[in-house]
Amino acid sequence: MPGEEIYHLSVTELAKRLESKKLSPLDLTHAYLDRSQRLGARLNAYAHLMPETAIEQAKAAEKEIQGGHYRGPLHGIPYAAKDLLAVKGLPTTWGAKPYADQVFDYNATVIEHLNRVGAVMIGKAAMIELAGGMGYRFASASLQGGAKNPWDTTCWTCGSSSGSGAIVAAGLAAFAIGTETWGSIICPSAFCGVSGLRPTYGRVSRYGAMALAPSMDKIGPMARSAEDCARIFAAIAGHDPKDRGTVPIDKGAFTYSPSMELHSRPLKVGWITNAWKSLAPGIAKPIEAATRILKKHFSGVKDVALPVGPWEEAGSIIVAVECAASFRSLIRSGRVSELTDPLGQIAGYVNEQYTAADYLQALKVREIVQKKMDSLFDTFDVIAAAAQPVPATPLTLNLETDLTFPDPLGAIGNICGLPAMSVPCGLTEKNLPVGLQFVGRAGDDFAVIQAGRTFQLHTDWHKRHPKIH
């Protein structure tokens, strides 16, 4: 069986070993399954493990690789998918009690793409109920309870891709698929010290994924490195006729090879001066160190301010209205009362009170900020800031009262559908991870990947991992 170091190897490194037959997909899958069975429940990381499916897929991968049919860098690599992605014949609970027994008879497009490249699915990742669409006060708003952060199990992993963050950080799978409507890839990646990519809106099909706010929902990878995220994104990106929200064929697909970076452009980076009102002391030092690295290794780093406007209010209205529409039958039937979180039980009724005029006004605000950001990206290739202004928070914290701060970058990034990547950039005095975030122009996912990859060529924070026994 593979040794302990295997659990924290990158997809890129695992792929080399699998392709050269130095490592067997079956041994690797057994190793991750054993670790997941041992630690997964302790961290509330999984909605459910799928040992039978995983072993069957690993055997198929092994047979193909042995026979000389290698499908590429994800072939034989074990992963977990957030439990809002449909997997044929298996429960897809959306993290919520009213859907605990829900089973679909088809796969989400993302799952089909990963099947096609020979990835091995070992489980469904736990998540915040309904991806937090109804709002929630506590980290425990999930069928599995609060996801515990592998760096400090008294702390949370952040929502709504809470299990995905725990799984990658704890080395329970080589990568995980998360989703973001507003912060749900960037925040868990930052809190858990992993690399996460929020793709441009429409680059990855949402067919077979739970709809929360259809004009803002995005699916993306969480992994060890920016390079890993690029390889996974290349497998799942592309136009899908089953999801009319996907971008056209010529703009959808993404290809990646390390040689692309040799010919890539020098990136102009804008350091955002008004992303956060203030940074927690433990965050400020690593971020200062990260800016020094950026200034040393990127051609031009200049300060830039985000446009000021009611972006968060507009984003909140769009999410609230679209969420109320997505879960209309749950709200109207009264079954929303079955949700775990006290806020989730009532917020749907509040969301229904917004008017069509409120929603249309919010869409007009979206158009204004999209134009403003387009002109900002005429000057910069990527803009950068701390991924979160605080480190991982205690599991018991009341999120509604004690974790509220203005987040104009999260609002702008998500209502404009911009790609973003969070990469680890340090640790606080209490050994909690700190994330650095890059945001790019819509469609320029390669720029944020290149920025994350360049940062990781000159740092080793992405190679650190928590000690778990």
Secondary structure, DSSP 8 states (H G I E B T S, - for coil): ---GGGGG--HHHHHHHHHTTSS-HHHHHHHHHHHHHHHHHHHT-EEEE-HHHHHHHHHHHHHHHHTT----TTTT-EEEEETTB--TTSB--TT-GGGTT-B-SS--HHHHHHHHTT-EEEEEE---GGGGTT--SSTT-STT---EETTEEEEE--SSSHHHHHHHHTTSSSEEEEEESSSTTHHHHHHHT-EEEE--TTSB--TTB--SSTTT-EEEEEESSHHHHHHHHHHHBS--TT-TTS--HHHH-----HHHHHT----EEEEESSS-S---HHHHHHHHHHHHHHHHHSSEEEEE----SSHHHHHHHHHHHHHHHHTHHHHHHTGGGGSSSHHHHHHHHHHTT--HHHHHHHHHHHHHHHHHHHHHTTT-SEEEEES-SS---BTT--HHHHS----HHHHHHHHTT--EEEEEEEE-TTS-EEEEEEEE-TT-HHHHHHHHHHHHHS--GGG------
